[in-house]
Each structure stands twice: as C-alpha cells, then as structure tokens.
Amino acid sequence: MSDERSDQERIESRAHLLPEESAVGSDNAEAQADAILADSDIREDRNVAEDTVLEHRTSDQTVTRSEPPD
C-alpha cells in the first residue's frame, strides 16, 4: 500500500470512541470499529470514471448550517 493505511491501522484509529459512543459504552471497540469501516468500504463507490477524484471529507466540511445550533 502506498499512502493507504493498513486495515489494522484503520481499525486502531477508529477504535477510539466518539463522545456519543463513549456515552453508551462499547464491549469491544476494535470489533465495533472493524464493522463500521467494513460498512463504510462497501458504501464507497469504487466504480467511478477514471478521471473522477473521490474526496474524503468529514461532515462538518460538507454541511452548511442554515440556522444556529440549539
């Protein structure tokens, strides 16, 4: 792999629970991370045109708030 991280590195990185996940807890954060990443990989469209660039952005980079948060 050139710039892609190994599956284990991705799992370890994602295994750090988000605040929402910490609030409810996790019996096995690594297994949870593995499942989340596997689902994400399935959803990623790898059959795009050759000249298409897939962008990897976080939701706060893609969503424009129309009203102030509560």
CHARMM-style PDB file with segment names, atoms N, HN, CA, C and O in Angstrom:
ATOM      1  N   MET     1       0.831  -1.192   0.000  1.00  0.00      PROA
ATOM      2  CA  MET     1       0.000   0.000   0.000  1.00  0.00      PROA
ATOM      3  C   MET     1       0.864   1.240   0.000  1.00  0.00      PROA
ATOM      4  O   MET     1       1.817   1.332   0.774  1.00  0.00      PROA
ATOM      5  N   SER     2       0.550   2.190  -0.850  1.00  0.00      PROA
ATOM      6  HN  SER     2      -0.223   2.115  -1.479  1.00  0.00      PROA
ATOM      7  CA  SER     2       1.356   3.400  -0.901  1.00  0.00      PROA
ATOM      8  C   SER     2       0.963   4.378   0.194  1.00  0.00      PROA
ATOM      9  O   SER     2       1.620   4.418   1.234  1.00  0.00      PROA
ATOM     10  N   ASP     3      -0.108   5.184  -0.009  1.00  0.00      PROA
ATOM     11  HN  ASP     3      -0.641   5.152  -0.854  1.00  0.00      PROA
ATOM     12  CA  ASP     3      -0.489   6.095   1.059  1.00  0.00      PROA
ATOM     13  C   ASP     3      -1.657   5.575   1.877  1.00  0.00      PROA
ATOM     14  O   ASP     3      -2.089   6.241   2.818  1.00  0.00      PROA
ATOM     15  N   GLU     4      -2.161   4.441   1.554  1.00  0.00      PROA
ATOM     16  HN  GLU     4      -1.810   3.900   0.790  1.00  0.00      PROA
ATOM     17  CA  GLU     4      -3.269   3.901   2.332  1.00  0.00      PROA
ATOM     18  C   GLU     4      -2.752   3.200   3.572  1.00  0.00      PROA
ATOM     19  O   GLU     4      -1.721   2.528   3.562  1.00  0.00      PROA
ATOM     20  N   ARG     5      -3.508   3.385   4.636  1.00  0.00      PROA
ATOM     21  HN  ARG     5      -4.346   3.931   4.644  1.00  0.00      PROA
ATOM     22  CA  ARG     5      -3.131   2.712   5.879  1.00  0.00      PROA
ATOM     23  C   ARG     5      -3.597   1.262   5.833  1.00  0.00      PROA
ATOM     24  O   ARG     5      -4.544   0.923   5.123  1.00  0.00      PROA
ATOM     25  N   SER     6      -2.924   0.422   6.592  1.00  0.00      PROA
ATOM     26  HN  SER     6      -2.155   0.698   7.168  1.00  0.00      PROA
ATOM     27  CA  SER     6      -3.330  -0.977   6.663  1.00  0.00      PROA
ATOM     28  C   SER     6      -4.673  -1.067   7.385  1.00  0.00      PROA
ATOM     29  O   SER     6      -5.073  -0.148   8.100  1.00  0.00      PROA
ATOM     30  N   ASP     7      -5.350  -2.174   7.184  1.00  0.00      PROA
ATOM     31  HN  ASP     7      -5.025  -2.920   6.603  1.00  0.00      PROA
ATOM     32  CA  ASP     7      -6.636  -2.377   7.852  1.00  0.00      PROA
ATOM     33  C   ASP     7      -6.480  -2.259   9.365  1.00  0.00      PROA
ATOM     34  O   ASP     7      -7.318  -1.645  10.026  1.00  0.00      PROA
ATOM     35  N   GLN     8      -5.426  -2.834   9.916  1.00  0.00      PROA
ATOM     36  HN  GLN     8      -4.745  -3.333   9.380  1.00  0.00      PROA
ATOM     37  CA  GLN     8      -5.233  -2.785  11.365  1.00  0.00      PROA
ATOM     38  C   GLN     8      -5.030  -1.347  11.839  1.00  0.00      PROA
ATOM     39  O   GLN     8      -5.546  -0.965  12.889  1.00  0.00      PROA
ATOM     40  N   GLU     9      -4.288  -0.556  11.082  1.00  0.00      PROA
ATOM     41  HN  GLU     9      -3.869  -0.867  10.229  1.00  0.00      PROA
ATOM     42  CA  GLU     9      -4.087   0.850  11.456  1.00  0.00      PROA
ATOM     43  C   GLU     9      -5.398   1.616  11.403  1.00  0.00      PROA
ATOM     44  O   GLU     9      -5.663   2.453  12.267  1.00  0.00      PROA
ATOM     45  N   ARG    10      -6.221   1.339  10.401  1.00  0.00      PROA
ATOM     46  HN  ARG    10      -6.006   0.660   9.699  1.00  0.00      PROA
ATOM     47  CA  ARG    10      -7.530   1.996  10.293  1.00  0.00      PROA
ATOM     48  C   ARG    10      -8.410   1.610  11.479  1.00  0.00      PROA
ATOM     49  O   ARG    10      -9.079   2.462  12.063  1.00  0.00      PROA
ATOM     50  N   ILE    11      -8.408   0.334  11.833  1.00  0.00      PROA
ATOM     51  HN  ILE    11      -7.864  -0.359  11.359  1.00  0.00      PROA
ATOM     52  CA  ILE    11      -9.237  -0.136  12.947  1.00  0.00      PROA
ATOM     53  C   ILE    11      -8.785   0.504  14.247  1.00  0.00      PROA
ATOM     54  O   ILE    11      -9.610   0.981  15.026  1.00  0.00      PROA
ATOM     55  N   GLU    12      -7.472   0.518  14.488  1.00  0.00      PROA
ATOM     56  HN  GLU    12      -6.801   0.130  13.856  1.00  0.00      PROA
ATOM     57  CA  GLU    12      -6.962   1.109  15.721  1.00  0.00      PROA
ATOM     58  C   GLU    12      -7.300   2.595  15.799  1.00  0.00      PROA
ATOM     59  O   GLU    12      -7.630   3.105  16.870  1.00  0.00      PROA
ATOM     60  N   SER    13      -7.221   3.278  14.678  1.00  0.00      PROA
ATOM     61  HN  SER    13      -6.953   2.863  13.809  1.00  0.00      PROA
ATOM     62  CA  SER    13      -7.541   4.701  14.652  1.00  0.00      PROA
ATOM     63  C   SER    13      -9.022   4.935  14.945  1.00  0.00      PROA
ATOM     64  O   SER    13      -9.372   5.853  15.687  1.00  0.00      PROA
ATOM     65  N   ARG    14      -9.896   4.103  14.361  1.00  0.00      PROA
ATOM     66  HN  ARG    14      -9.612   3.357  13.758  1.00  0.00      PROA
ATOM     67  CA  ARG    14     -11.346   4.271  14.526  1.00  0.00      PROA
ATOM     68  C   ARG    14     -11.831   3.720  15.862  1.00  0.00      PROA
ATOM     69  O   ARG    14     -12.934   4.050  16.296  1.00  0.00      PROA
ATOM     70  N   ALA    15     -11.038   2.900  16.511  1.00  0.00      PROA
ATOM     71  HN  ALA    15     -10.142   2.632  16.158  1.00  0.00      PROA
ATOM     72  CA  ALA    15     -11.462   2.274  17.768  1.00  0.00      PROA
ATOM     73  C   ALA    15     -11.558   3.271  18.918  1.00  0.00      PROA
ATOM     74  O   ALA    15     -12.153   2.968  19.952  1.00  0.00      PROA
ATOM     75  N   HSD    16     -10.976   4.459  18.747  1.00  0.00      PROA
ATOM     76  HN  HSD    16     -10.493   4.705  17.907  1.00  0.00      PROA
ATOM     77  CA  HSD    16     -11.151   5.490  19.775  1.00  0.00      PROA
ATOM     78  C   HSD    16     -12.588   5.979  19.679  1.00  0.00      PROA
ATOM     79  O   HSD    16     -12.996   6.551  18.669  1.00  0.00      PROA
ATOM     80  N   LEU    17     -13.347   5.748  20.741  1.00  0.00      PROA
ATOM     81  HN  LEU    17     -13.016   5.283  21.562  1.00  0.00      PROA
ATOM     82  CA  LEU    17     -14.775   6.026  20.701  1.00  0.00      PROA
ATOM     83  C   LEU    17     -15.070   7.515  20.582  1.00  0.00      PROA
ATOM     84  O   LEU    17     -14.406   8.356  21.187  1.00  0.00      PROA
ATOM     85  N   LEU    18     -16.094   7.810  19.776  1.00  0.00      PROA
ATOM     86  HN  LEU    18     -16.633   7.126  19.284  1.00  0.00      PROA
ATOM     87  CA  LEU    18     -16.605   9.169  19.680  1.00  0.00      PROA
ATOM     88  C   LEU    18     -17.359   9.486  20.969  1.00  0.00      PROA
ATOM     89  O   LEU    18     -17.746   8.567  21.691  1.00  0.00      PROA
ATOM     90  N   PRO    19     -17.576  10.766  21.273  1.00  0.00      PROA
ATOM     91  CA  PRO    19     -18.290  11.113  22.513  1.00  0.00      PROA
ATOM     92  C   PRO    19     -19.640  10.403  22.637  1.00  0.00      PROA
ATOM     93  O   PRO    19     -20.015   9.960  23.723  1.00  0.00      PROA
ATOM     94  N   GLU    20     -20.372  10.297  21.517  1.00  0.00      PROA
ATOM     95  HN  GLU    20     -20.067  10.657  20.635  1.00  0.00      PROA
ATOM     96  CA  GLU    20     -21.683   9.631  21.552  1.00  0.00      PROA
ATOM     97  C   GLU    20     -21.530   8.152  21.862  1.00  0.00      PROA
ATOM     98  O   GLU    20     -22.360   7.568  22.558  1.00  0.00      PROA
ATOM     99  N   GLU    21     -20.468   7.548  21.345  1.00  0.00      PROA
ATOM    100  HN  GLU    21     -19.793   8.022  20.779  1.00  0.00      PROA
ATOM    101  CA  GLU    21     -20.229   6.132  21.590  1.00  0.00      PROA
ATOM    102  C   GLU    21     -19.753   5.901  23.019  1.00  0.00      PROA
ATOM    103  O   GLU    21     -20.125   4.910  23.647  1.00  0.00      PROA
ATOM    104  N   SER    22     -18.942   6.803  23.528  1.00  0.00      PROA
ATOM    105  HN  SER    22     -18.640   7.608  23.018  1.00  0.00      PROA
ATOM    106  CA  SER    22     -18.467   6.692  24.914  1.00  0.00      PROA
ATOM    107  C   SER    22     -19.623   6.775  25.900  1.00  0.00      PROA
ATOM    108  O   SER    22     -19.619   6.109  26.935  1.00  0.00      PROA
ATOM    109  N   ALA    23     -20.611   7.598  25.570  1.00  0.00      PROA
ATOM    110  HN  ALA    23     -20.614   8.139  24.729  1.00  0.00      PROA
ATOM    111  CA  ALA    23     -21.760   7.775  26.461  1.00  0.00      PROA
ATOM    112  C   ALA    23     -22.518   6.471  26.680  1.00  0.00      PROA
ATOM    113  O   ALA    23     -23.032   6.223  27.771  1.00  0.00      PROA
ATOM    114  N   VAL    24     -22.588   5.637  25.641  1.00  0.00      PROA
ATOM    115  HN  VAL    24     -22.171   5.838  24.755  1.00  0.00      PROA
ATOM    116  CA  VAL    24     -23.310   4.372  25.775  1.00  0.00      PROA
ATOM    117  C   VAL    24     -22.376   3.192  26.003  1.00  0.00      PROA
ATOM    118  O   VAL    24     -22.814   2.104  26.378  1.00  0.00      PROA
ATOM    119  N   GLY    25     -21.075   3.419  25.770  1.00  0.00      PROA
ATOM    120  HN  GLY    25     -20.720   4.303  25.465  1.00  0.00      PROA
ATOM    121  CA  GLY    25     -20.100   2.359  26.018  1.00  0.00      PROA
ATOM    122  C   GLY    25     -19.969   1.400  24.856  1.00  0.00      PROA
ATOM    123  O   GLY    25     -20.760   1.419  23.913  1.00  0.00      PROA
ATOM    124  N   SER    26     -18.955   0.562  24.946  1.00  0.00      PROA
ATOM    125  HN  SER    26     -18.313   0.546  25.712  1.00  0.00      PROA
ATOM    126  CA  SER    26     -18.710  -0.444  23.915  1.00  0.00      PROA
ATOM    127  C   SER    26     -18.026  -1.638  24.563  1.00  0.00      PROA
ATOM    128  O   SER    26     -17.047  -1.479  25.293  1.00  0.00      PROA
ATOM    129  N   ASP    27     -18.540  -2.828  24.299  1.00  0.00      PROA
ATOM    130  HN  ASP    27     -19.335  -2.957  23.706  1.00  0.00      PROA
ATOM    131  CA  ASP    27     -17.925  -4.039  24.841  1.00  0.00      PROA
ATOM    132  C   ASP    27     -16.614  -4.362  24.137  1.00  0.00      PROA
ATOM    133  O   ASP    27     -15.702  -4.936  24.732  1.00  0.00      PROA
ATOM    134  N   ASN    28     -16.528  -3.984  22.856  1.00  0.00      PROA
ATOM    135  HN  ASN    28     -17.268  -3.517  22.373  1.00  0.00      PROA
ATOM    136  CA  ASN    28     -15.334  -4.291  22.080  1.00  0.00      PROA
ATOM    137  C   ASN    28     -15.162  -3.209  21.009  1.00  0.00      PROA
ATOM    138  O   ASN    28     -15.688  -3.329  19.902  1.00  0.00      PROA
ATOM    139  N   ALA    29     -14.422  -2.160  21.350  1.00  0.00      PROA
ATOM    140  HN  ALA    29     -13.994  -2.062  22.249  1.00  0.00      PROA
ATOM    141  CA  ALA    29     -14.270  -1.011  20.460  1.00  0.00      PROA
ATOM    142  C   ALA    29     -13.604  -1.393  19.135  1.00  0.00      PROA
ATOM    143  O   ALA    29     -13.953  -0.838  18.093  1.00  0.00      PROA
ATOM    144  N   GLU    30     -12.655  -2.330  19.157  1.00  0.00      PROA
ATOM    145  HN  GLU    30     -12.372  -2.781  20.004  1.00  0.00      PROA
ATOM    146  CA  GLU    30     -11.992  -2.729  17.910  1.00  0.00      PROA
ATOM    147  C   GLU    30     -12.944  -3.476  16.983  1.00  0.00      PROA
ATOM    148  O   GLU    30     -12.925  -3.244  15.774  1.00  0.00      PROA
ATOM    149  N   ALA    31     -13.770  -4.362  17.515  1.00  0.00      PROA
ATOM    150  HN  ALA    31     -13.786  -4.550  18.497  1.00  0.00      PROA
ATOM    151  CA  ALA    31     -14.741  -5.080  16.684  1.00  0.00      PROA
ATOM    152  C   ALA    31     -15.770  -4.103  16.125  1.00  0.00      PROA
ATOM    153  O   ALA    31     -16.191  -4.220  14.974  1.00  0.00      PROA
ATOM    154  N   GLN    32     -16.169  -3.140  16.951  1.00  0.00      PROA
ATOM    155  HN  GLN    32     -15.827  -3.045  17.886  1.00  0.00      PROA
ATOM    156  CA  GLN    32     -17.109  -2.117  16.506  1.00  0.00      PROA
ATOM    157  C   GLN    32     -16.480  -1.298  15.373  1.00  0.00      PROA
ATOM    158  O   GLN    32     -17.135  -1.038  14.363  1.00  0.00      PROA
ATOM    159  N   ALA    33     -15.223  -0.894  15.531  1.00  0.00      PROA
ATOM    160  HN  ALA    33     -14.690  -1.105  16.351  1.00  0.00      PROA
ATOM    161  CA  ALA    33     -14.523  -0.123  14.504  1.00  0.00      PROA
ATOM    162  C   ALA    33     -14.403  -0.934  13.213  1.00  0.00      PROA
ATOM    163  O   ALA    33     -14.602  -0.396  12.123  1.00  0.00      PROA
ATOM    164  N   ASP    34     -14.083  -2.210  13.327  1.00  0.00      PROA
ATOM    165  HN  ASP    34     -13.922  -2.647  14.212  1.00  0.00      PROA
ATOM    166  CA  ASP    34     -13.963  -3.077  12.160  1.00  0.00      PROA
ATOM    167  C   ASP    34     -15.279  -3.130  11.398  1.00  0.00      PROA
ATOM    168  O   ASP    34     -15.282  -3.052  10.170  1.00  0.00      PROA
ATOM    169  N   ALA    35     -16.395  -3.261  12.106  1.00  0.00      PROA
ATOM    170  HN  ALA    35     -16.392  -3.324  13.104  1.00  0.00      PROA
ATOM    171  CA  ALA    35     -17.705  -3.322  11.468  1.00  0.00      PROA
ATOM    172  C   ALA    35     -18.058  -1.995  10.794  1.00  0.00      PROA
ATOM    173  O   ALA    35     -18.595  -1.985   9.686  1.00  0.00      PROA
ATOM    174  N   ILE    36     -17.759  -0.887  11.454  1.00  0.00      PROA
ATOM    175  HN  ILE    36     -17.323  -0.895  12.354  1.00  0.00      PROA
ATOM    176  CA  ILE    36     -18.054   0.433  10.893  1.00  0.00      PROA
ATOM    177  C   ILE    36     -17.239   0.654   9.621  1.00  0.00      PROA
ATOM    178  O   ILE    36     -17.775   1.121   8.616  1.00  0.00      PROA
ATOM    179  N   LEU    37     -15.952   0.323   9.657  1.00  0.00      PROA
ATOM    180  HN  LEU    37     -15.516  -0.057  10.474  1.00  0.00      PROA
ATOM    181  CA  LEU    37     -15.100   0.520   8.489  1.00  0.00      PROA
ATOM    182  C   LEU    37     -15.483  -0.411   7.344  1.00  0.00      PROA
ATOM    183  O   LEU    37     -15.423  -0.012   6.181  1.00  0.00      PROA
ATOM    184  N   ALA    38     -15.873  -1.639   7.653  1.00  0.00      PROA
ATOM    185  HN  ALA    38     -15.921  -1.963   8.598  1.00  0.00      PROA
ATOM    186  CA  ALA    38     -16.307  -2.577   6.613  1.00  0.00      PROA
ATOM    187  C   ALA    38     -17.554  -2.038   5.917  1.00  0.00      PROA
ATOM    188  O   ALA    38     -17.657  -2.095   4.691  1.00  0.00      PROA
ATOM    189  N   ASP    39     -18.499  -1.515   6.695  1.00  0.00      PROA
ATOM    190  HN  ASP    39     -18.415  -1.468   7.690  1.00  0.00      PROA
ATOM    191  CA  ASP    39     -19.708  -0.929   6.125  1.00  0.00      PROA
ATOM    192  C   ASP    39     -19.356   0.286   5.266  1.00  0.00      PROA
ATOM    193  O   ASP    39     -19.898   0.457   4.175  1.00  0.00      PROA
ATOM    194  N   SER    40     -18.462   1.112   5.754  1.00  0.00      PROA
ATOM    195  HN  SER    40     -18.022   0.973   6.641  1.00  0.00      PROA
ATOM    196  CA  SER    40     -18.030   2.294   5.011  1.00  0.00      PROA
ATOM    197  C   SER    40     -17.384   1.910   3.684  1.00  0.00      PROA
ATOM    198  O   SER    40     -17.647   2.540   2.660  1.00  0.00      PROA
ATOM    199  N   ASP    41     -16.545   0.884   3.696  1.00  0.00      PROA
ATOM    200  HN  ASP    41     -16.332   0.371   4.527  1.00  0.00      PROA
ATOM    201  CA  ASP    41     -15.883   0.431   2.473  1.00  0.00      PROA
ATOM    202  C   ASP    41     -16.898  -0.059   1.442  1.00  0.00      PROA
ATOM    203  O   ASP    41     -16.730   0.179   0.246  1.00  0.00      PROA
ATOM    204  N   ILE    42     -17.943  -0.737   1.892  1.00  0.00      PROA
ATOM    205  HN  ILE    42     -18.081  -0.931   2.863  1.00  0.00      PROA
ATOM    206  CA  ILE    42     -18.982  -1.231   0.988  1.00  0.00      PROA
ATOM    207  C   ILE    42     -19.720  -0.059   0.342  1.00  0.00      PROA
ATOM    208  O   ILE    42     -20.066  -0.102  -0.839  1.00  0.00      PROA
ATOM    209  N   ARG    43     -19.955   0.985   1.134  1.00  0.00      PROA
ATOM    210  HN  ARG    43     -19.675   1.020   2.093  1.00  0.00      PROA
ATOM    211  CA  ARG    43     -20.708   2.135   0.637  1.00  0.00      PROA
ATOM    212  C   ARG    43     -19.904   3.020  -0.303  1.00  0.00      PROA
ATOM    213  O   ARG    43     -20.482   3.763  -1.096  1.00  0.00      PROA
ATOM    214  N   GLU    44     -18.584   2.951  -0.226  1.00  0.00      PROA
ATOM    215  HN  GLU    44     -18.115   2.347   0.418  1.00  0.00      PROA
ATOM    216  CA  GLU    44     -17.751   3.786  -1.081  1.00  0.00      PROA
ATOM    217  C   GLU    44     -17.840   3.287  -2.520  1.00  0.00      PROA
ATOM    218  O   GLU    44     -17.628   2.105  -2.791  1.00  0.00      PROA
ATOM    219  N   ASP    45     -18.150   4.183  -3.424  1.00  0.00      PROA
ATOM    220  HN  ASP    45     -18.322   5.143  -3.204  1.00  0.00      PROA
ATOM    221  CA  ASP    45     -18.303   3.812  -4.831  1.00  0.00      PROA
ATOM    222  C   ASP    45     -16.935   3.752  -5.492  1.00  0.00      PROA
ATOM    223  O   ASP    45     -16.329   4.787  -5.772  1.00  0.00      PROA
ATOM    224  N   ARG    46     -16.453   2.552  -5.738  1.00  0.00      PROA
ATOM    225  HN  ARG    46     -16.945   1.712  -5.510  1.00  0.00      PROA
ATOM    226  CA  ARG    46     -15.140   2.382  -6.355  1.00  0.00      PROA
ATOM    227  C   ARG    46     -15.233   2.261  -7.877  1.00  0.00      PROA
ATOM    228  O   ARG    46     -14.208   2.167  -8.553  1.00  0.00      PROA
ATOM    229  N   ASN    47     -16.436   2.262  -8.413  1.00  0.00      PROA
ATOM    230  HN  ASN    47     -17.269   2.339  -7.864  1.00  0.00      PROA
ATOM    231  CA  ASN    47     -16.617   2.107  -9.855  1.00  0.00      PROA
ATOM    232  C   ASN    47     -16.921   3.442 -10.516  1.00  0.00      PROA
ATOM    233  O   ASN    47     -17.886   3.559 -11.272  1.00  0.00      PROA
ATOM    234  N   VAL    48     -16.110   4.436 -10.237  1.00  0.00      PROA
ATOM    235  HN  VAL    48     -15.327   4.340  -9.624  1.00  0.00      PROA
ATOM    236  CA  VAL    48     -16.312   5.760 -10.817  1.00  0.00      PROA
ATOM    237  C   VAL    48     -15.460   5.905 -12.071  1.00  0.00      PROA
ATOM    238  O   VAL    48     -14.561   5.101 -12.319  1.00  0.00      PROA
ATOM    239  N   ALA    49     -15.746   6.919 -12.845  1.00  0.00      PROA
ATOM    240  HN  ALA    49     -16.476   7.572 -12.644  1.00  0.00      PROA
ATOM    241  CA  ALA    49     -14.971   7.169 -14.057  1.00  0.00      PROA
ATOM    242  C   ALA    49     -13.510   7.419 -13.707  1.00  0.00      PROA
ATOM    243  O   ALA    49     -13.200   7.911 -12.622  1.00  0.00      PROA
ATOM    244  N   GLU    50     -12.614   7.078 -14.632  1.00  0.00      PROA
ATOM    245  HN  GLU    50     -12.866   6.679 -15.514  1.00  0.00      PROA
ATOM    246  CA  GLU    50     -11.175   7.186 -14.388  1.00  0.00      PROA
ATOM    247  C   GLU    50     -10.747   8.587 -13.984  1.00  0.00      PROA
ATOM    248  O   GLU    50      -9.869   8.738 -13.134  1.00  0.00      PROA
ATOM    249  N   ASP    51     -11.345   9.615 -14.572  1.00  0.00      PROA
ATOM    250  HN  ASP    51     -12.058   9.493 -15.262  1.00  0.00      PROA
ATOM    251  CA  ASP    51     -10.919  10.981 -14.288  1.00  0.00      PROA
ATOM    252  C   ASP    51     -11.638  11.591 -13.069  1.00  0.00      PROA
ATOM    253  O   ASP    51     -11.454  12.768 -12.762  1.00  0.00      PROA
ATOM    254  N   THR    52     -12.439  10.796 -12.395  1.00  0.00      PROA
ATOM    255  HN  THR    52     -12.588   9.839 -12.645  1.00  0.00      PROA
ATOM    256  CA  THR    52     -13.150  11.263 -11.210  1.00  0.00      PROA
ATOM    257  C   THR    52     -12.253  11.149  -9.988  1.00  0.00      PROA
ATOM    258  O   THR    52     -11.546  10.155  -9.817  1.00  0.00      PROA
ATOM    259  N   VAL    53     -12.283  12.163  -9.146  1.00  0.00      PROA
ATOM    260  HN  VAL    53     -12.857  12.970  -9.285  1.00  0.00      PROA
ATOM    261  CA  VAL    53     -11.497  12.159  -7.924  1.00  0.00      PROA
ATOM    262  C   VAL    53     -12.452  11.977  -6.748  1.00  0.00      PROA
ATOM    263  O   VAL    53     -13.373  12.771  -6.555  1.00  0.00      PROA
ATOM    264  N   LEU    54     -12.224  10.926  -5.965  1.00  0.00      PROA
ATOM    265  HN  LEU    54     -11.475  10.282  -6.121  1.00  0.00      PROA
ATOM    266  CA  LEU    54     -13.033  10.725  -4.772  1.00  0.00      PROA
ATOM    267  C   LEU    54     -12.504  11.621  -3.666  1.00  0.00      PROA
ATOM    268  O   LEU    54     -11.313  11.600  -3.356  1.00  0.00      PROA
ATOM    269  N   GLU    55     -13.384  12.400  -3.077  1.00  0.00      PROA
ATOM    270  HN  GLU    55     -14.352  12.417  -3.329  1.00  0.00      PROA
ATOM    271  CA  GLU    55     -12.979  13.274  -1.987  1.00  0.00      PROA
ATOM    272  C   GLU    55     -13.378  12.630  -0.668  1.00  0.00      PROA
ATOM    273  O   GLU    55     -14.475  12.090  -0.533  1.00  0.00      PROA
ATOM    274  N   HSD    56     -12.488  12.693   0.288  1.00  0.00      PROA
ATOM    275  HN  HSD    56     -11.596  13.132   0.179  1.00  0.00      PROA
ATOM    276  CA  HSD    56     -12.776  12.180   1.617  1.00  0.00      PROA
ATOM    277  C   HSD    56     -12.843  13.374   2.555  1.00  0.00      PROA
ATOM    278  O   HSD    56     -11.823  13.953   2.930  1.00  0.00      PROA
ATOM    279  N   ARG    57     -14.078  13.729   2.928  1.00  0.00      PROA
ATOM    280  HN  ARG    57     -14.906  13.258   2.624  1.00  0.00      PROA
ATOM    281  CA  ARG    57     -14.266  14.882   3.799  1.00  0.00      PROA
ATOM    282  C   ARG    57     -15.110  14.467   4.992  1.00  0.00      PROA
ATOM    283  O   ARG    57     -15.844  13.480   4.944  1.00  0.00      PROA
ATOM    284  N   THR    58     -14.992  15.234   6.053  1.00  0.00      PROA
ATOM    285  HN  THR    58     -14.396  16.036   6.092  1.00  0.00      PROA
ATOM    286  CA  THR    58     -15.840  14.995   7.219  1.00  0.00      PROA
ATOM    287  C   THR    58     -17.142  15.744   7.032  1.00  0.00      PROA
ATOM    288  O   THR    58     -17.220  16.650   6.202  1.00  0.00      PROA
ATOM    289  N   SER    59     -18.161  15.384   7.785  1.00  0.00      PROA
ATOM    290  HN  SER    59     -18.098  14.648   8.459  1.00  0.00      PROA
ATOM    291  CA  SER    59     -19.463  16.011   7.613  1.00  0.00      PROA
ATOM    292  C   SER    59     -19.424  17.511   7.871  1.00  0.00      PROA
ATOM    293  O   SER    59     -20.165  18.258   7.231  1.00  0.00      PROA
ATOM    294  N   ASP    60     -18.578  17.974   8.793  1.00  0.00      PROA
ATOM    295  HN  ASP    60     -17.977  17.367   9.313  1.00  0.00      PROA
ATOM    296  CA  ASP    60     -18.535  19.415   9.049  1.00  0.00      PROA
ATOM    297  C   ASP    60     -17.902  20.175   7.879  1.00  0.00      PROA
ATOM    298  O   ASP    60     -18.024  21.398   7.807  1.00  0.00      PROA
ATOM    299  N   GLN    61     -17.238  19.480   6.975  1.00  0.00      PROA
ATOM    300  HN  GLN    61     -17.139  18.487   7.033  1.00  0.00      PROA
ATOM    301  CA  GLN    61     -16.670  20.114   5.788  1.00  0.00      PROA
ATOM    302  C   GLN    61     -17.666  20.133   4.633  1.00  0.00      PROA
ATOM    303  O   GLN    61     -17.430  20.815   3.635  1.00  0.00      PROA
ATOM    304  N   THR    62     -18.755  19.413   4.743  1.00  0.00      PROA
ATOM    305  HN  THR    62     -18.946  18.860   5.553  1.00  0.00      PROA
ATOM    306  CA  THR    62     -19.701  19.307   3.642  1.00  0.00      PROA
ATOM    307  C   THR    62     -21.053  19.926   3.945  1.00  0.00      PROA
ATOM    308  O   THR    62     -21.818  20.194   3.018  1.00  0.00      PROA
ATOM    309  N   VAL    63     -21.370  20.159   5.191  1.00  0.00      PROA
ATOM    310  HN  VAL    63     -20.749  19.941   5.944  1.00  0.00      PROA
ATOM    311  CA  VAL    63     -22.684  20.653   5.576  1.00  0.00      PROA
ATOM    312  C   VAL    63     -22.600  22.125   5.942  1.00  0.00      PROA
ATOM    313  O   VAL    63     -21.759  22.531   6.745  1.00  0.00      PROA
ATOM    314  N   THR    64     -23.475  22.913   5.349  1.00  0.00      PROA
ATOM    315  HN  THR    64     -24.158  22.583   4.697  1.00  0.00      PROA
ATOM    316  CA  THR    64     -23.549  24.320   5.705  1.00  0.00      PROA
ATOM    317  C   THR    64     -24.780  24.490   6.592  1.00  0.00      PROA
ATOM    318  O   THR    64     -25.905  24.187   6.195  1.00  0.00      PROA
ATOM    319  N   ARG    65     -24.533  24.979   7.791  1.00  0.00      PROA
ATOM    320  HN  ARG    65     -23.619  25.225   8.114  1.00  0.00      PROA
ATOM    321  CA  ARG    65     -25.658  25.154   8.707  1.00  0.00      PROA
ATOM    322  C   ARG    65     -26.521  26.316   8.264  1.00  0.00      PROA
ATOM    323  O   ARG    65     -26.011  27.382   7.920  1.00  0.00      PROA
ATOM    324  N   SER    66     -27.819  26.110   8.274  1.00  0.00      PROA
ATOM    325  HN  SER    66     -28.233  25.244   8.554  1.00  0.00      PROA
ATOM    326  CA  SER    66     -28.733  27.161   7.868  1.00  0.00      PROA
ATOM    327  C   SER    66     -29.291  27.917   9.069  1.00  0.00      PROA
ATOM    328  O   SER    66     -29.858  28.999   8.924  1.00  0.00      PROA
ATOM    329  N   GLU    67     -29.127  27.346  10.238  1.00  0.00      PROA
ATOM    330  HN  GLU    67     -28.666  26.466  10.356  1.00  0.00      PROA
ATOM    331  CA  GLU    67     -29.593  28.020  11.455  1.00  0.00      PROA
ATOM    332  C   GLU    67     -28.627  27.681  12.588  1.00  0.00      PROA
ATOM    333  O   GLU    67     -27.921  26.675  12.527  1.00  0.00      PROA
ATOM    334  N   PRO    68     -28.598  28.516  13.614  1.00  0.00      PROA
ATOM    335  CA  PRO    68     -27.676  28.242  14.734  1.00  0.00      PROA
ATOM    336  C   PRO    68     -28.061  26.968  15.475  1.00  0.00      PROA
ATOM    337  O   PRO    68     -29.237  26.608  15.522  1.00  0.00      PROA
ATOM    338  N   PRO    69     -27.079  26.286  16.052  1.00  0.00      PROA
ATOM    339  CA  PRO    69     -27.387  25.060  16.808  1.00  0.00      PROA
ATOM    340  C   PRO    69     -28.199  25.386  18.067  1.00  0.00      PROA
ATOM    341  O   PRO    69     -28.142  26.498  18.593  1.00  0.00      PROA
ATOM    342  N   ASP    70     -28.946  24.399  18.527  1.00  0.00      PROA
ATOM    343  HN  ASP    70     -28.992  23.496  18.100  1.00  0.00      PROA
ATOM    344  CA  ASP    70     -29.764  24.590  19.739  1.00  0.00      PROA
ATOM    345  C   ASP    70     -28.920  24.727  20.960  1.00  0.00      PROA
ATOM    346  OT1 ASP    70     -29.447  24.893  22.060  1.00  0.00      PROA
TER     347      ASP     70
END
